[in-house]
Amino acid sequence: MRDRMLSEKGRAEGWISLFDGKSLRGWGVTGNKEGWTVDDGAILCLAKRGRYLYTLEEYGNFTLSIDFKIEEGVNSGIFLRVSDLTDNRSIVNTGLEVQILDSYGREEVDTHNCGAIYDLVAPSKNACKPAGEWNNAVITCRDSLVTVELNGERVVKMDLDRWDTPGMNPDGTGNKFKYAWKDLPRKGHIALQDHNGKVWFRNIKLKPL
């Protein structure tokens, strides 16, 4: 299936397309450029250590809509407001990750399952589809508030101001991050992760808020 062109209604509502369905124009790669390509109207991660594909533009308050599908067992992520592209560790520590994982059918979900804000907020339910099927994620960032909808289900609502201590969640449990999310910039790049598995992305559009 081809990446849908924005409708007149969509453009009138302020949506912009981040992917033209034909090329990686407007995107950069932190690692091996051969790890990312375009396949039948979708961005394809070929699992060749392409590392991160990121938007050249930075975004602050926005709603992002993106479709993705993965092969069985694959792990990936959508990163938001990445403020430091120096290396992989910098990206992980300055960009919120919406987790992509083959976790279909799991009865219990945690902060590492599909739809989670990785290592910070678990999804309220398991809303992901089986490997090989397309999922849709709608992610909204407005100042300190971040929400995630997966396949039409609201699964995450997060207030970054509550994460005021490096390496610690509001409930006192630990996380892997070296900065307090409250203090990080609220504008940055959107990035897609290569975690050594094939993943496809299409219909990538953003509405500035």
Disulfide bonds with the S-S distance in Angstrom:
none
